[in-house]
Amino acid sequence: MQLAMVGLGRMGANMVRRLLQGGHQCVVFDKSPKAVSDLAKEHAVASASAAEVARKLEKPRVVWLMVPAAVVDQTIAEIVPHLEPSDILIDGGNSYYVDDIRRAKELAPKRINYLDVGTSGGVWGLERGYCMMIGGPKDAVQHLDPIFKTLAPGLGTSLARPGVKRWGAPPSWAICIAGRAAPVISSRWSTTASSTG
């Protein structure tokens, strides 16, 4: 599967590496040209701008943002003009859930699928995998199952995959994020067998 990773800090870059190892194609972009060129040497597809990211992606485009919460809105403003209906935009950082609900509502008239995917795993995620709390339109979440399976813990040769339990709800209902109701959310993943929601 193909996606773009925007934001190539230690976590974003290692997520790209894990996806490449899992057979996916990654288009990469960062404000740091060196971060982009380093991953290009590892067979990622380099991009120098948001517009170039969009041009290099097959439709429906998938763009995963791994940028600080303070610059998510600015980054979205740069990428959205190059997206089309049915494309998928993911915030994988530590945004406040209220901001993610707002963003999903703002993008709904453009028919851009917005997913909130709180991701943890730090610098060890490349080897051990990443825990994700996934919220967004059900069809978009299901489309991305191959990506989530690759990123989840247990893919390494020395690690057994833990039980993966998935929760769903009627599309108009709510699954919670950070313990709060989030009306735009239709499903989530956990890489453990229990839930705190």
N, C-alpha and C positions, 0 to 999 in steps of 0.2 A: 504494500500500500504506500501511497505517497502523501507527505504532508510537509508544511514549512514550519520551521522553528525560528521564531523571532525572539532574540535574547539568548546570547550564548555565554552566560556566566558559567560557573562551575556546574550548576545543576542542569541548565539548559543544554550545555555542550555534552555532558555525559548522557543525558536522555537521547540526544542525537546518536551518540555512539552505540547505545543499547539498541536503538531502533535499526541502525545500519547492520549491526550484528544479527538482528532478527530478520533481515532480508527486506526491510522497507527502504524506500527512497526518501531522502530528506533534502529539502531546499532550505538553505540557512541564510540568515541575515542578522547583523548586529551593527551597532554604531562603531564598533572596533573592527576595522578591516583585517587585523591580525587574527582575531577570533574566527572570522569567516574563512580566511586562507588556511588556518590550521585544520579546520574540519574538511575543507576541500581536499586537502592532502589525504584525508581518510575516506574519500569517495562521496562526501556530501556535495550537493550542487550549490555553488556559491551564488549569492545575489548581492548587488550593491545598493538596492533601494526597495521600497515597498512595492513600487510598480513592477520592478523586475521579478520580485517574489511571485506576484500574481500571474505574470506572463509565463513563468516556468512551471506552474501547477496545472494539472489536469482538473477538469470539472467533474463533480463539485470540488472546489478547492477546500483544503483544510489548512488553517493557519493557527498554530499554537503559540501563544504569547507566554514567555517566561521572563518577564520584566518586573522591576519593582512596582509595587502597588501605586506609588506616586506618579508613575508615567504610563499607566495602563490606558487612561482616557486619551492621552496625546498619541500613543501608539495606535490605538483604534482609529483615531481621526486620520492618521496617515495611511492606514491600510484599507479602510472601508471603501473609499472611492474607487478602489481597484477590484472590489468584490462584486458578485452578482447574486441574485436569488438562488437559494439552495446551497450556497457556500457555507462553510462552518468556521466559526471563530471561537477559539478556546482561550480562556484566561486560566493559566495553570499556577498563578502566583498566590499571594496571600491577601487578596483584596477583601475588603469588608463586604459581607454578603448583601447588604443593602445596595451597594454600588453595582454588584452583579445583577441584581433584580432590575435596577434602573437601566443598565446597558441592554439587557435582554429586551426590555420594553421598547427602548429607542431603536433597536435594530429590527424588531418585528415587522414594521411597515415595509422595510426593504427586503423582507423574507430571507434575511441572513440568520442562520441558526447560531445562537450564542450558547456556549457551554461554560459552566463554572467547574473547573477540575482542580480543586485544592490538592496539591501534590507535595508529598514529603518523601525524603530518602537521602537528602543531602549529598555529600561527595561519595558516599558508599552506594548510592543507588545504581551506578553502572554495574556493579557486581551483584548486589543483593536485590535490586528492583525497587520500585516506587509504590507507596501506598497512595491511593487516589480516592477522593470523595467527588463523585461525578454527578452533575446535575445539568439537565437541559432537555430539549425535545427528544422524545423516545426514539424516533427514526434516526436522528443524527447520532445519538448515543450508540444505537445498534450498528450503524454504519462504521463506527470507529472501534468496534469490538476487537479487531485484529491488532490495532495500536495499543489498546489498553491491556490486552493479554501479553503482549511483548514487554510492556513496561512493568507489569506486575511482578512481585517477588516470586522466586522459585524457578526462573528461567535458566539460571546458571547451572553448570554441570554438577556442582557440589551441593545444590540447594533443591530440596523438594518443594514443589508448589503447594502452599497451604490451600485449604478449601476456599473457593471463591464463591461468595454468596451475593446474590443480586436481589435488589428490591425494586418493585415497580408500583405504580399507582395510576389511576385513571388520569389521562392527560390534563384535565382541568383541576386535579387535586394537587396536594402538596406533599413533598418529601422534605425533610428538614436538612438545613445546612447550618452548621454551628449551633444546632439545637433550636433553630427558629424556623417557622414555616416559610417556605419559599415558593410562591404560587407558580413560578415559571419552571419548576423542576418536575420532571416526570420519572426519573429513575436515578439510582446511584449504585456504585460498586463499593465493596469493601474487600480488602484482601485478608480479612480475618473471618472467623466463623461467628463473630458476635457484632452487635451494633450498639452504639450509645444513643442513637436517634430515637 
